């Protein structure tokens, strides 16, 4: 007689609500924890669009479309009052971005410029390649965990908004991001393995209370683009720029990790991206961006906007981290 298979209880990890950083994020925490969304505040016009209060409030509202939060009613995802507040926060954020980056009309020229590999630089990958400490790199991992533990998810919202070859090729790239059908190869899982090896908290949003507004803004940007059909061009441009620039940066981080004698799980994550993203670059350039712009030429400017806003916000976050380390301080919040 064959024994019945052992049942494994299904598990699903949702994060807990973070501590508020100001009146807007406090209003969101209160609304989500109580389920009462009446009386949500307006957003003052002088609110800092890159401040932690706005960025944390926006992050929590976006998170309702991902895993949600422990104890928060899933139906609040489509609550009209929360959506009204989200729209007001997004408007300030998007208006700032449109004023901060130069407009462009030529995605091919933009991708050509991104593809030129620099011989020197000042970002984190350059810093860790030749200097920087293991403790500083662990802080970098904590910041990056906000993205890498949901890697591929924000851009996946764009899939039903694409057609033809652009859709097919975009899904092919995302298939690799999600492990090619193997759970242990999902890039989010590889990042969790990296975090454990670095003796850091591998749980989803485990460092939400510790990262800066600049870090939050880099992930909010992906959600902003992914959740709006009108910004599908920007979502594709953003993803293309990640894939184009990832391979050289990952190679520098591999060199830095080996210099430090880091655990192999940490090296493996970036080594995986050196190979995979070099292929993804070509697919994104020709089969996704090329086909999208051929079908919808009016989206060309949005594609460039997505690329340039990625660079703008990533640079702000990187400068903030490097400045803290230059002072001998931690880049994480207490």
Kinemage of the C-alpha trace (Angstrom):
@kinemage 1
@onewidth
@group {chain A} dominant
@subgroup {mainchain}
@vectorlist {calphas} color= white
{ca unk a 1} P 0.000 0.000 0.000
{ca unk a 2} L 1.459 3.345 -1.069
{ca unk a 3} L 1.755 5.935 1.681
{ca unk a 4} L -0.078 9.195 1.150
{ca unk a 5} L 2.244 12.069 0.257
{ca unk a 6} L 3.116 14.441 3.066
{ca unk a 7} L 1.119 17.641 2.797
{ca unk a 8} L 3.117 20.849 2.802
{ca unk a 9} L 1.252 23.848 4.122
{ca unk a 10} L 1.250 26.646 1.574
{ca unk a 11} L 3.057 29.779 2.652
{ca unk a 12} L 2.826 33.326 1.405
{ca unk a 13} L 5.045 36.052 2.765
{ca unk a 14} L 3.484 39.475 3.077
{ca unk a 15} L 5.374 42.313 4.769
{ca unk a 16} L 4.279 44.275 7.811
{ca unk a 17} L 3.384 47.940 7.579
{ca unk a 18} L 6.381 50.256 8.053
{ca unk a 19} L 6.768 53.119 10.494
{ca unk a 20} L 5.527 56.421 9.088
{ca unk a 21} L 7.893 59.209 8.028
{ca unk a 22} L 5.472 62.132 8.113
{ca unk a 23} L 1.795 63.093 7.854
{ca unk a 24} L 1.145 61.574 4.427
{ca unk a 25} L 2.699 58.202 5.180
{ca unk a 26} L 1.058 58.234 8.625
{ca unk a 27} L -2.334 58.753 7.001
{ca unk a 28} L -1.701 55.758 4.731
{ca unk a 29} L -0.520 53.558 7.626
{ca unk a 30} L -3.634 54.486 9.610
{ca unk a 31} L -5.980 53.890 6.684
{ca unk a 32} L -4.477 50.520 5.828
{ca unk a 33} L -4.316 49.282 9.409
{ca unk a 34} L -7.885 50.327 10.279
{ca unk a 35} L -9.577 49.907 6.901
{ca unk a 36} L -11.004 53.426 7.243
{ca unk a 37} L -10.163 55.497 4.184
{ca unk a 38} L -12.532 58.396 4.747
{ca unk a 39} L -10.798 61.604 5.736
{ca unk a 40} L -7.542 60.980 3.898
{ca unk a 41} L -5.634 64.258 3.562
{ca unk a 42} L -4.976 66.249 0.444
{ca unk a 43} L -1.389 66.603 -0.742
{ca unk a 44} L 0.012 70.122 -0.213
{ca unk a 45} L 1.509 71.598 -3.365
{ca unk a 46} L 4.811 72.294 -1.574
{ca unk a 47} L 5.334 68.640 -0.578
{ca unk a 48} L 8.821 67.463 -1.498
{ca unk a 49} L 8.267 65.001 -4.382
{ca unk a 50} L 11.470 63.152 -3.492
{ca unk a 51} L 11.005 63.350 0.276
{ca unk a 52} L 10.650 60.198 2.330
{ca unk a 53} L 7.121 61.015 3.492
{ca unk a 54} L 5.722 61.133 -0.036
{ca unk a 55} L 7.863 58.290 -1.346
{ca unk a 56} L 6.956 55.975 1.557
{ca unk a 57} L 3.251 56.795 1.238
{ca unk a 58} L 3.426 56.058 -2.474
{ca unk a 59} L 5.405 52.858 -1.899
{ca unk a 60} L 2.754 51.498 0.473
{ca unk a 61} L -0.055 52.333 -1.935
{ca unk a 62} L 1.774 50.610 -4.779
{ca unk a 63} L 2.483 47.590 -2.586
{ca unk a 64} L -1.256 46.900 -2.477
{ca unk a 65} L -0.848 45.757 -6.100
{ca unk a 66} L 1.959 43.345 -5.176
{ca unk a 67} L 1.841 41.306 -1.965
{ca unk a 68} L -0.074 43.705 0.253
{ca unk a 69} L 0.595 43.851 3.989
{ca unk a 70} L -0.124 41.582 6.921
{ca unk a 71} L -3.546 42.393 8.367
{ca unk a 72} L -4.530 44.732 5.525
{ca unk a 73} L -7.733 43.980 3.615
{ca unk a 74} L -6.819 42.931 0.067
{ca unk a 75} L -9.875 44.770 -1.282
{ca unk a 76} L -8.250 48.089 -0.355
{ca unk a 77} L -6.181 47.669 -3.525
{ca unk a 78} L -9.035 49.342 -5.440
{ca unk a 79} L -10.387 51.646 -2.749
{ca unk a 80} L -11.326 54.919 -4.523
{ca unk a 81} L -10.060 57.172 -1.727
{ca unk a 82} L -6.662 55.471 -1.654
{ca unk a 83} L -6.493 55.679 -5.439
{ca unk a 84} L -7.337 59.389 -5.254
{ca unk a 85} L -4.482 59.964 -2.821
{ca unk a 86} L -2.145 57.839 -4.930
{ca unk a 87} L -2.978 59.873 -8.001
{ca unk a 88} L -2.159 63.119 -6.189
{ca unk a 89} L 1.188 61.734 -4.992
{ca unk a 90} L 1.985 60.415 -8.456
{ca unk a 91} L 1.215 63.775 -10.047
{ca unk a 92} L 3.785 65.551 -7.880
{ca unk a 93} L 6.362 62.825 -8.507
{ca unk a 94} L 5.771 62.708 -12.261
{ca unk a 95} L 5.754 66.487 -12.632
{ca unk a 96} L 9.130 66.611 -10.894
{ca unk a 97} L 10.557 63.933 -13.171
{ca unk a 98} L 9.331 65.644 -16.323
{ca unk a 99} L 11.024 68.834 -15.195
{ca unk a 100} L 14.231 67.117 -14.105
{ca unk a 101} L 15.187 65.196 -17.250
{ca unk a 102} L 15.716 66.519 -20.739
{ca unk a 103} L 13.161 65.260 -23.268
{ca unk a 104} L 14.305 63.152 -26.209
{ca unk a 105} L 12.767 61.631 -29.318
{ca unk a 106} L 15.292 59.010 -30.506
{ca unk a 107} L 15.329 55.700 -28.586
{ca unk a 108} L 17.967 54.208 -30.906
{ca unk a 109} L 20.428 57.030 -30.235
{ca unk a 110} L 19.671 56.765 -26.519
{ca unk a 111} L 20.364 53.027 -26.493
{ca unk a 112} L 23.519 53.506 -28.540
{ca unk a 113} L 24.784 55.979 -25.930
{ca unk a 114} L 23.948 53.599 -23.082
{ca unk a 115} L 25.767 50.767 -24.852
{ca unk a 116} L 29.121 52.571 -24.899
{ca unk a 117} L 31.061 50.968 -22.059
{ca unk a 118} L 32.833 53.569 -19.949
{ca unk a 119} L 36.447 53.131 -18.899
{ca unk a 120} L 35.894 54.932 -15.591
{ca unk a 121} L 33.010 56.050 -13.434
{ca unk a 122} L 31.862 57.106 -9.989
{ca unk a 123} L 28.842 54.876 -9.227
{ca unk a 124} L 28.653 52.038 -6.690
{ca unk a 125} L 29.880 49.333 -9.095
{ca unk a 126} L 33.005 51.370 -9.809
{ca unk a 127} L 33.476 52.091 -6.108
{ca unk a 128} L 33.228 48.446 -5.078
{ca unk a 129} L 35.378 47.179 -7.919
{ca unk a 130} L 38.556 48.722 -6.506
{ca unk a 131} L 37.730 49.986 -3.018
{ca unk a 132} L 34.820 50.001 -0.586
{ca unk a 133} L 34.353 47.629 2.335
{ca unk a 134} L 32.296 44.500 2.846
{ca unk a 135} L 30.107 46.321 5.393
{ca unk a 136} L 29.390 49.061 2.857
{ca unk a 137} L 28.563 46.476 0.225
{ca unk a 138} L 26.155 44.801 2.657
{ca unk a 139} L 24.431 48.174 3.060
{ca unk a 140} L 24.214 48.402 -0.712
{ca unk a 141} L 22.570 44.970 -0.735
{ca unk a 142} L 20.015 46.197 1.825
{ca unk a 143} L 19.099 49.156 -0.398
{ca unk a 144} L 18.926 47.025 -3.520
{ca unk a 145} L 16.743 44.407 -1.805
{ca unk a 146} L 13.708 46.682 -2.251
{ca unk a 147} L 14.001 46.059 -5.997
{ca unk a 148} L 15.666 42.691 -6.361
{ca unk a 149} L 13.180 40.862 -4.131
{ca unk a 150} L 10.495 41.929 -6.611
{ca unk a 151} L 12.735 41.906 -9.696
{ca unk a 152} L 10.720 41.508 -12.868
{ca unk a 153} L 7.376 42.180 -11.180
{ca unk a 154} L 6.879 45.922 -11.844
{ca unk a 155} L 7.691 45.603 -15.533
{ca unk a 156} L 5.424 42.562 -15.926
{ca unk a 157} L 2.416 44.894 -15.684
{ca unk a 158} L 3.348 46.081 -19.187
{ca unk a 159} L 2.884 42.663 -20.824
{ca unk a 160} L -0.857 42.919 -21.623
{ca unk a 161} L -0.237 46.405 -23.025
{ca unk a 162} L 2.101 45.170 -25.754
{ca unk a 163} L 1.438 43.483 -29.074
{ca unk a 164} L 3.195 41.289 -31.603
{ca unk a 165} L 6.960 40.788 -31.508
{ca unk a 166} L 7.425 43.339 -28.734
{ca unk a 167} L 5.168 41.295 -26.471
{ca unk a 168} L 6.704 37.944 -27.415
{ca unk a 169} L 10.277 39.119 -26.898
{ca unk a 170} L 9.486 41.029 -23.715
{ca unk a 171} L 7.917 37.893 -22.225
{ca unk a 172} L 11.023 35.918 -23.250
{ca unk a 173} L 13.221 38.284 -21.236
{ca unk a 174} L 10.855 38.183 -18.268
{ca unk a 175} L 10.845 34.359 -18.493
{ca unk a 176} L 14.563 34.473 -17.721
{ca unk a 177} L 13.972 36.936 -14.861
{ca unk a 178} L 11.554 34.396 -13.407
{ca unk a 179} L 14.021 31.537 -13.590
{ca unk a 180} L 13.087 29.976 -16.914
{ca unk a 181} L 10.369 27.956 -15.191
{ca unk a 182} L 12.569 26.858 -12.253
{ca unk a 183} L 11.675 28.293 -8.866
{ca unk a 184} L 15.203 28.091 -7.490
{ca unk a 185} L 16.456 30.125 -10.466
{ca unk a 186} L 14.026 33.020 -10.109
{ca unk a 187} L 16.176 36.133 -9.760
{ca unk a 188} L 14.217 37.153 -6.684
{ca unk a 189} L 15.210 33.837 -5.091
{ca unk a 190} L 18.836 34.265 -6.133
{ca unk a 191} L 18.787 37.640 -4.372
{ca unk a 192} L 17.304 36.087 -1.220
{ca unk a 193} L 20.147 33.537 -1.349
{ca unk a 194} L 22.626 36.427 -1.652
{ca unk a 195} L 21.111 38.156 1.374
{ca unk a 196} L 21.336 35.024 3.512
{ca unk a 197} L 24.941 34.462 2.478
{ca unk a 198} L 25.750 38.068 3.419
{ca unk a 199} L 24.042 37.525 6.808
{ca unk a 200} L 21.288 40.009 5.986
{ca unk a 201} L 17.510 39.773 6.334
{ca unk a 202} L 16.243 38.041 3.153
{ca unk a 203} L 12.553 38.711 3.785
{ca unk a 204} L 10.513 40.722 1.310
{ca unk a 205} L 10.666 44.454 2.227
{ca unk a 206} L 12.774 43.523 5.243
{ca unk a 207} L 14.638 46.843 4.975
{ca unk a 208} L 11.699 49.106 4.125
{ca unk a 209} L 12.182 51.046 7.374
{ca unk a 210} L 15.929 51.450 6.820
{ca unk a 211} L 16.326 52.683 3.256
{ca unk a 212} L 16.372 56.271 2.051
{ca unk a 213} L 13.759 58.189 0.100
{ca unk a 214} L 16.078 58.034 -2.895
{ca unk a 215} L 16.060 54.239 -2.804
{ca unk a 216} L 12.269 54.167 -2.476
{ca unk a 217} L 11.930 56.487 -5.469
{ca unk a 218} L 13.866 54.124 -7.760
{ca unk a 219} L 11.353 51.328 -7.117
{ca unk a 220} L 8.332 53.641 -7.114
{ca unk a 221} L 9.372 54.734 -10.597
{ca unk a 222} L 8.989 51.170 -11.896
{ca unk a 223} L 5.568 50.806 -10.297
{ca unk a 224} L 4.462 54.178 -11.645
{ca unk a 225} L 5.368 53.189 -15.189
{ca unk a 226} L 4.076 49.629 -14.917
{ca unk a 227} L 0.682 50.483 -13.457
{ca unk a 228} L -0.256 53.102 -16.057
{ca unk a 229} L -1.079 52.030 -19.595
{ca unk a 230} L -0.422 55.602 -20.704
{ca unk a 231} L 3.191 55.162 -19.539
{ca unk a 232} L 3.827 51.790 -21.221
{ca unk a 233} L 6.486 53.343 -23.435
{ca unk a 234} L 8.328 54.623 -20.374
{ca unk a 235} L 8.066 51.180 -18.739
{ca unk a 236} L 9.692 49.564 -21.775
{ca unk a 237} L 12.383 52.249 -21.991
{ca unk a 238} L 13.143 51.850 -18.297
{ca unk a 239} L 13.461 48.062 -18.584
{ca unk a 240} L 15.586 48.342 -21.723
{ca unk a 241} L 17.985 50.717 -19.980
{ca unk a 242} L 18.324 48.302 -17.045
{ca unk a 243} L 19.191 45.441 -19.375
{ca unk a 244} L 21.631 47.513 -21.446
{ca unk a 245} L 23.582 48.835 -18.453
{ca unk a 246} L 23.339 45.804 -16.161
{ca unk a 247} L 25.989 43.536 -17.657
{ca unk a 248} L 29.021 45.881 -17.327
{ca unk a 249} L 27.957 46.990 -13.845
{ca unk a 250} L 27.439 43.394 -12.744
{ca unk a 251} L 30.906 42.477 -14.037
{ca unk a 252} L 32.446 45.246 -11.922
{ca unk a 253} L 30.553 44.018 -8.864
{ca unk a 254} L 31.756 40.458 -9.506
{ca unk a 255} L 35.319 41.798 -9.509
{ca unk a 256} L 34.685 43.679 -6.258
{ca unk a 257} L 33.061 40.679 -4.590
{ca unk a 258} L 35.977 38.443 -5.537
{ca unk a 259} L 38.399 41.085 -4.262
{ca unk a 260} L 36.609 40.954 -0.894
{ca unk a 261} L 36.401 37.167 -0.795
{ca unk a 262} L 32.602 37.354 -0.634
{ca unk a 263} L 30.409 34.237 -0.367
{ca unk a 264} L 29.844 32.467 -3.677
{ca unk a 265} L 26.084 33.067 -3.534
{ca unk a 266} L 26.779 36.809 -3.722
{ca unk a 267} L 29.141 36.393 -6.656
{ca unk a 268} L 26.707 34.072 -8.415
{ca unk a 269} L 23.860 36.589 -8.492
{ca unk a 270} L 25.909 39.168 -10.363
{ca unk a 271} L 27.706 36.609 -12.532
{ca unk a 272} L 24.272 35.403 -13.663
{ca unk a 273} L 23.401 38.953 -14.724
{ca unk a 274} L 26.640 39.423 -16.660
{ca unk a 275} L 25.647 36.622 -19.018
{ca unk a 276} L 21.872 36.937 -19.096
{ca unk a 277} L 21.666 40.703 -19.478
{ca unk a 278} L 24.172 40.790 -22.333
{ca unk a 279} L 21.679 38.685 -24.307
{ca unk a 280} L 18.680 40.604 -22.989
{ca unk a 281} L 20.205 43.862 -24.214
{ca unk a 282} L 20.008 42.776 -27.830
{ca unk a 283} L 16.476 41.429 -27.475
{ca unk a 284} L 15.262 44.623 -25.822
{ca unk a 285} L 16.973 46.895 -28.330
{ca unk a 286} L 15.767 45.274 -31.517
{ca unk a 287} L 12.751 43.092 -30.803
{ca unk a 288} L 11.021 45.002 -28.015
{ca unk a 289} L 11.847 48.705 -28.340
{ca unk a 290} L 12.265 48.471 -32.113
{ca unk a 291} L 8.941 46.712 -32.658
{ca unk a 292} L 7.083 48.896 -30.142
{ca unk a 293} L 8.222 52.137 -31.775
{ca unk a 294} L 7.494 50.781 -35.255
{ca unk a 295} L 3.934 50.024 -34.176
{ca unk a 296} L 3.407 53.104 -32.016
{ca unk a 297} L 5.881 55.807 -33.095
{ca unk a 298} L 4.228 58.336 -30.812
{ca unk a 299} L 5.691 56.402 -27.842
{ca unk a 300} L 9.313 57.158 -28.811
{ca unk a 301} L 9.586 60.135 -26.466
{ca unk a 302} L 8.139 58.105 -23.581
{ca unk a 303} L 10.692 55.332 -24.203
{ca unk a 304} L 13.508 57.885 -23.896
{ca unk a 305} L 11.837 59.375 -20.809
{ca unk a 306} L 11.859 55.953 -19.145
{ca unk a 307} L 15.557 55.538 -19.859
{ca unk a 308} L 16.541 58.975 -18.607
{ca unk a 309} L 14.477 58.857 -15.418
{ca unk a 310} L 16.124 55.550 -14.506
{ca unk a 311} L 19.528 57.217 -14.770
{ca unk a 312} L 18.360 60.334 -12.915
{ca unk a 313} L 16.967 58.561 -9.850
{ca unk a 314} L 19.657 55.869 -9.725
{ca unk a 315} L 22.300 58.576 -9.724
{ca unk a 316} L 20.603 60.430 -6.844
{ca unk a 317} L 20.446 57.232 -4.793
{ca unk a 318} L 24.056 56.330 -5.600
{ca unk a 319} L 25.362 59.821 -4.784
{ca unk a 320} L 23.588 59.718 -1.423
{ca unk a 321} L 25.114 56.348 -0.512
{ca unk a 322} L 28.615 57.306 -1.623
{ca unk a 323} L 28.430 60.630 0.227
{ca unk a 324} L 27.487 58.844 3.460
{ca unk a 325} L 30.360 56.389 3.109
{ca unk a 326} L 32.724 59.249 2.281
{ca unk a 327} L 31.806 60.814 5.626
{ca unk a 328} L 32.327 57.528 7.409
{ca unk a 329} L 28.573 57.202 8.067
{ca unk a 330} L 26.059 54.487 7.352
{ca unk a 331} L 23.840 54.976 4.299
{ca unk a 332} L 20.936 53.257 6.112
{ca unk a 333} L 18.478 54.931 8.452
{ca unk a 334} L 18.878 54.112 12.145
